[in-house]
Amino acid sequence: MSLPSRQQRLVREIDKAVSRSDPRLASMAAIFARLAAGEQMPGREQLQTPASRMLVAAAVIAALISRVAGACARQLRLTITAGTAVAASMVRNSPLARRGRSSAAGTRSSARPDQPGLPQP
């Protein structure tokens, strides 16, 4: 299938984005391209009208964009999860939190072992 140069450029850019976001998919596509390089496209799969070619090109582009968006969403979720863990760690290790733990530890040290939390007589 041949596309106008503008669309070919757009497909190449999408291909590069997918290759960066999903290397496994890119390697499978490269293997398929090598295996199918010498074969003719079956007649039933060839497009006859320019309008139908545009429709297929738009569907391919939409599928690739969907794949890239999914990869971006997964990366964003991982980034947010990591950021939340870092923020929680920062809160736990803040000077204010350490001060609160040390004063709480001081009140617990006066408690009897058989009755935690109660002061010794």
C-alpha positions as CSV (number, residue, x, y, z in Angstrom):
1,M,0.0,0.0,0.0
2,S,1.4,3.4,-0.9
3,L,0.5,6.5,1.0
4,P,1.1,10.1,0.3
5,S,4.5,11.4,1.7
6,R,2.8,13.3,4.6
7,Q,1.1,10.1,5.8
8,Q,4.2,8.0,5.3
9,R,6.1,10.4,7.5
10,L,3.4,10.3,10.1
11,V,3.4,6.5,10.1
12,R,7.2,6.5,10.4
13,E,7.0,8.9,13.4
14,I,4.3,6.6,15.1
15,D,6.5,3.6,14.3
16,K,9.4,5.2,16.1
17,A,7.3,6.1,19.1
18,V,6.0,2.6,19.4
19,S,9.5,1.2,19.0
20,R,10.7,3.3,21.9
21,S,7.7,2.5,24.1
22,D,7.5,-1.3,23.3
23,P,10.7,-2.8,22.0
24,R,9.2,-6.3,21.9
25,L,6.5,-5.2,19.6
26,A,9.0,-3.5,17.4
27,S,11.2,-6.6,17.1
28,M,8.1,-8.7,16.2
29,A,7.1,-6.2,13.5
30,A,10.7,-6.3,12.1
31,I,10.6,-10.1,12.0
32,F,7.3,-10.1,10.2
33,A,8.5,-7.5,7.7
34,R,11.6,-9.7,6.9
35,L,9.5,-12.8,6.5
36,A,6.9,-11.1,4.3
37,A,9.3,-9.0,2.2
38,G,9.3,-11.2,-0.9
39,E,5.6,-12.1,-1.0
40,Q,2.9,-10.5,-3.0
41,M,-0.1,-9.1,-1.2
42,P,-3.2,-11.3,-1.9
43,G,-5.7,-9.7,-4.2
44,R,-8.5,-9.8,-1.7
45,E,-6.3,-7.7,0.6
46,Q,-5.4,-5.0,-1.9
47,L,-7.3,-1.8,-1.8
48,Q,-9.0,-0.5,-4.9
49,T,-10.1,3.0,-4.0
50,P,-8.1,5.9,-2.5
51,A,-10.9,6.4,0.0
52,S,-10.6,2.9,1.3
53,R,-6.8,3.3,1.5
54,M,-7.3,6.4,3.6
55,L,-9.7,4.5,5.9
56,V,-7.2,1.6,6.4
57,A,-4.4,4.1,7.0
58,A,-6.5,6.0,9.6
59,A,-7.3,2.7,11.3
60,V,-3.6,1.7,11.5
61,I,-2.6,5.1,12.8
62,A,-5.4,5.0,15.4
63,A,-4.3,1.5,16.6
64,L,-0.7,2.7,16.9
65,I,-1.7,5.8,18.8
66,S,-3.8,3.7,21.1
67,R,-0.8,1.4,21.7
68,V,1.5,4.4,22.5
69,A,-1.2,6.0,24.8
70,G,-1.4,2.7,26.7
71,A,2.3,2.5,27.2
72,C,2.4,6.2,28.3
73,A,-0.5,5.5,30.8
74,R,1.4,2.5,32.2
75,Q,4.6,4.6,32.6
76,L,2.6,7.4,34.2
77,R,1.1,5.0,36.7
78,L,4.5,3.6,37.6
79,T,5.9,7.1,38.0
80,I,3.0,8.2,40.3
81,T,3.4,5.0,42.4
82,A,7.1,5.6,42.8
83,G,6.5,9.3,43.6
84,T,3.9,8.3,46.3
85,A,6.4,5.9,47.9
86,V,9.1,8.6,47.9
87,A,6.7,11.1,49.4
88,A,5.7,8.6,52.2
89,S,9.3,7.9,52.9
90,M,10.1,11.6,53.2
91,V,7.2,12.1,55.6
92,R,8.3,9.2,57.8
93,N,11.8,10.5,57.9
94,S,11.0,14.2,58.4
95,P,12.4,15.9,61.5
96,L,8.9,16.5,62.8
97,A,8.0,12.8,62.6
98,R,11.3,11.8,64.2
99,R,10.6,14.2,67.1
100,G,7.2,12.7,67.6
101,R,8.6,9.1,67.7
102,S,11.3,10.1,70.2
103,S,8.7,11.7,72.6
104,A,6.4,8.8,72.2
105,A,9.2,6.4,72.9
106,G,10.0,8.4,76.1
107,T,6.5,7.9,77.5
108,R,6.5,4.2,76.7
109,S,9.7,3.6,78.6
110,S,8.0,4.4,81.9
111,A,5.3,1.8,81.3
112,R,5.4,-1.6,83.0
113,P,6.1,-4.6,80.8
114,D,2.9,-6.4,81.9
115,Q,0.7,-3.3,81.3
116,P,1.9,-1.4,78.2
117,G,1.0,2.3,78.2
118,L,0.3,2.7,81.9
119,P,2.8,4.6,84.1
120,Q,4.8,2.8,86.8
121,P,3.7,3.4,90.4
